[in-house]
Amino acid sequence: MEYRQLGRSDLQVSALCLGSMTWGEQNSEAEGFAQIDRAKACGINFLDTAEMYPVPPRRDTYGATERIIGNYFKARGGRADWVLASKVAGPGNGIDYIRGGQLKHNRQHIVAALDDSLKRLQTDWIDLYQLHWPERSTNFFGQLGYRHQEQDFTPLQETLEVLGEQVKAGKIRHIGLSNETAWGTMKYLQLADQLGLPRAVSIQNPYNLLNRSFEVGLAEVAMREQCGLLAYSPLAFGMLSGKYENGARPANARITLFSRFARYTNPQAIAACSRYVTLAREHGLDPAQMALAFVTRQPFVTSNIIGATSLEQLESNLGSLSLELSDELLDAIEAIHREQPNPAP
């Protein structure tokens, strides 16, 4: 396993991070335990979750993923062996059951969310605490273009000050951003440097062969500011594995089960996806492993967040670590990207 520095922190995290957003919905607690055991045996030391998980979010499953992880630590021990990441939710439709639905990144909500996460996780600290998405309206969750809206939102300095208090209290070690823009990322970093507040060590945004929008503005920020990408959805909800080719809908697969996940199923994305899947097979490669290897090799990526609903899928994901992509293959990937850039942001 390769390990990489997490921002400017003293933490070294595995190049693959174990994602957990299916645990409590598509996966049972026992299956979550088995995935953690297998990932640890392979050298993964990085585990990502969120208060809102599992996904899709529902009132009756809220916090289930963190509870599964907490039960794992209680049963297995070894909490200090892991770099544990979680997230505080922001405002959004359909999550009125979280702290009354009027979510803010202020002291009231951050402290309440963090304390509840610590209880569910059965731990005294979280290594990386992330703002799951911005409180302000901006372009994330599939919106490529920015549409300006005048609105009131918690000043970013106030958010950093609250997070700084939690760092001093020992509840969190480092902070991170998620679904953030170049402006937001630079503003947080600027304020941290100016005011001596916690500096974000990472940004967790989507990145895959169908959505390379991170490269446009944020990749330079990630490199120059040492605020690396934790890439989520590296397989575009499984589309890049090839299992949905020709309209197939495998039983118990995410897109089969949940019609709301249409981000990667527009006609342009389906067409581009087929080209990447075909390319992988022409080179004798597993399409999912090729897609994962492409993400992991990027210099601005600190860790690639893999998710699986079975140990077989997890084994395949782990196998991507040993895959070297040839210059010929990379050139062919770029050719497809030039013709069909970012069909599914």
N, C-alpha and C positions, 0 to 999 in steps of 0.2 A: 504494500500500500504506500502511496506517495502522500506526504503530509506537507501542508502549505501554511504559511503564517497568516493569521486572521488579522487583517489590517495592520495597525501598528502595535497590536497587543503582543503579549508573550505567549499566546496560545497557538499551537500547531493543530490544524484540523485535517482530517482525511480528505483526499481529492473527491471522494464520494461521500455524500451526507445521506443518512437514512431519513426519508420523509415519512410522515405518519398520518396523513389526512384521511385515509380510508379506515383507520382503526376505530371501531365503534359504530361503523355503518356497513361497509363491505367486508370488514374483517372483525373477527372476534378477539377477545383478550388473549386467548391461547395462541391465536395466529400472530398477533402483535408480538407476544413474547418470543415466539419462534423466529420471527424476522429479526428482532434485536439480537438474539443469540447468534444467528448466522452472520449478521453484519459484524458483530464484535469479533467473531472467530476469523473473519476475513481482514480485520484490521481497521474497520470503520470505527471512529471515535466521536462522530458528530451526529447528533440526533435533533431533528427539527419538528416542532409542533406549534400549536397556537390555542388560545383560549376558545376560539370559535370552532375548532375542529371537533368532530369530523365534518367533511364536506360531502354533499350539500348541507349547509347549516340548518338545523331544526331545533326547536325548543326542547324536545325530549332527548336529544343527543348532545346538547351543548355541554362542553367540557369533558366528554367521554374519552377522547383521545388522551388528554392529560391524565385522567384517572387511570387509564391502562398503563401509561408510562410510570406513574407513581406506584401502582401496584407491582410493577416489574421491579422497581428499585427496592421495595419492601421485601419482595420474595427472593430476589437474587443478590441484592447488595450491589456494590461496585459503582455507586453514584459518582465517585471522584474519577472514575475511568472515562467518563463521558464529558464532552463539551455539549451542554444542553441548551438549545435555543427555543424560545417561545415568543409569542406576539400578543400585543394588546390590540383589540379591534377598534376600528374607526366607525364613523356614522355610515348608515346604509339602510336600504329598504329591506324589510323582512326580518330584521333582527331586533325587534322591539322588546324581546325578552331579555336582552343583555342590558342590565343597569337602566331599565326603563326606556331604552332605545335612543335617548338623547346623548349619544356618545361624543365625548370630547377628549382631546389629548391634554387634559389639564390634571391638576393634582387629584381632584376627586376621583376621576375615572382611572387614571394610571395606578394610583395606590390601591384602589379597590380591585382592579383587574390583577395586578401583580400579587397581592396577598392571596386572592382566591386561586391563582395559578400555582403558587407555592404550596398551598394546602393540597390541591389535587395531585400535584407532582410529588408530594411527600418529600420535599427537599427544602433546605434552608437558603439555597441560592440558585439563580439561573445565570448561566455563563454569558448568554447573548439574549438580550431583551429587545425586540424589534417593534416598531410601529407598523402594524400590518398593512395599512394603506393610509394615505394622507387624509387629514380631517377636511382640508379644503377641496373644492371641486377642481380637478385637473384631469389630464389624460392618463388614465390607467384602466386596467381590466378590459382591454380590447379597444380602447379609443386611441387612435393613432394621432389625430389632429387635436390641437389645443383650442378650446373655446372659452374665452375669458368670461368669468362671472364675478361681479363684485359681491363679496359676502364677508361676514364676520367669522373668523376662526381663531382658535387659541394661538397667540403669538408663539412662533417657534422657539424664542428664547425662554418663554415660560415652560414649554414642554421640556426643553433641555434642562432647565433648573430642577424640575421635578425628578427627572431621570437621574440627575446628579445627586440628589438627596438619597435616592434609592441605592446608588453606587456606594455612597458614604456609609449608608446603613448596612451594607454587606449583602443586600438582597439580590443585587445583580452585579456582574463583573464588568460587562461591556454592553454598549447599545448598538443597534443596527436599524437600518431603514428597510422598507419594503414597498414595492409598487410605487416608487418615488421617481420624480423627474430630475433632469439635470439641474434645474433651478433650485428645487427643494434640497437636493443633495448638497450642492455648493453652499446654499444658505445655512444649512445645519452645520456644515464643516467650518464655515467662516465664523459663525457665532461661537462655536466651541473653541476655536483658536483664539478669538478675541477676548472671550470672557472666562477662559479656563474651565470650561464645562466639558462633560464627556464627549469624546469625538466618536462618531460612527465608525465602526470597523468594517462594515459590510453593507451591501444593499441587495435585498432579495427580490429580484424581478424575473419575469418570464424570459426565457431564451431557448430557442430551438431552431431547427432548419426552416420552419415556417414563420418564425418571428425573430428576426435578428435586429429589431429596432433598437435594442440596447447599444448596438455598435455606432449609431448615428451621433449621439452626444455623450452618453454615459460611459462608454468604454474609455474615453480619454480621462474622464473624471476618476474612474476606478483605478486606472494605472497611475496617474500623476498624484493622486491624493491617497493612494494606498487604502482604498475603500472598495475592496473587490466584490465581484458579483457572486452571490449564491443563486445559482440558476435553478429556477423552478419550471415545471412542465417541460423538461428536456425532450420528452417524447410526444408533446402536444396531445395530452390525454390519451396516449397510446396510438394515435393516428400513424405515427412514424414507424410503428412496429410492423405495419402491413396487415394487421389483423382485421382492419375495416375495409380492406380493398374490395372493389367491385360491389360496394353496398352491403358487405357482410356486417352482421350485428351479432357477435358471439354472445352466448348466454352469460349473464353476470358481469359483462364488461361495462365500464363507466358510461360510455356514450349510449350503450344499449339501455342501461337502467335509468339514466337521467337525461331527459330531453332538454333540460336547461343548458347543458354543456354543448352549445353550438358554436363556440368560439373558433374551433378548428375544422368545421364541417361545411364551410361555404364552398361554392363550386371552384373558386380559384385555389383554395387550400387543398381541396381533394385532388385537383389536377397536379399541383406541385408535389403533393405527397406521393402520388403514384410514380412520379419521375424519380424521386429520391429512393423509394422502395425498389424500383426496377434497377436503378444504378447500383444499389447495394448487392442485389442478387446477381447482377452481371459480373461483379467482382468477387463473387463467392462469399459474401458477407451476410450476416444476419442484419436486417434493416435497423432493428432497435439498437443493436450494438454499435453500428456505424453512426447513428444519430447521437448516441450518448458520447461516443469517443470524440465526435466533432466538438461537442460542447466542452468536455473536460479539458481538451487541449488548448483552449483559447487562453491567451496570456492574462486577460482581465478576469478570468474565472478563478475564484478561490476554492469553491466546492460546487459540485454538481448534485442537486438533490434528486435522488432516485426514489420512486415509490413503486410498490408492488402489492398485488392482492393475493399472491401465492409465492411459495418458496421457489417454485420453478421460474417464475418471472424474476425474482430477486437474484437467482443464480445467473440468469442471462444478463441482467444488469451488471452484476459484478464482473462478468466475463469481458465487459467492454474495456476494462482497465488494461488488458493486455493487447488491445487492438491498436496497431499502428496504421494510420491512414497514409497511403502513398501520395506523392505529389500529383500523379495522374488522377487519382480519385478526388483529391482536393480541388484540382482544376475543374473537374466535371461538376462538382458541387457548386463551385462559383459560377459556372456557366448557367446552371439552372437558376441560381439566385439572381443573376443579372436579368434573366428573362421573366422571372416571377418573384420579385423581391417582396418579402414580408406579406404574403397573402393572408395571413391570419394574425394580426397584431393583438 
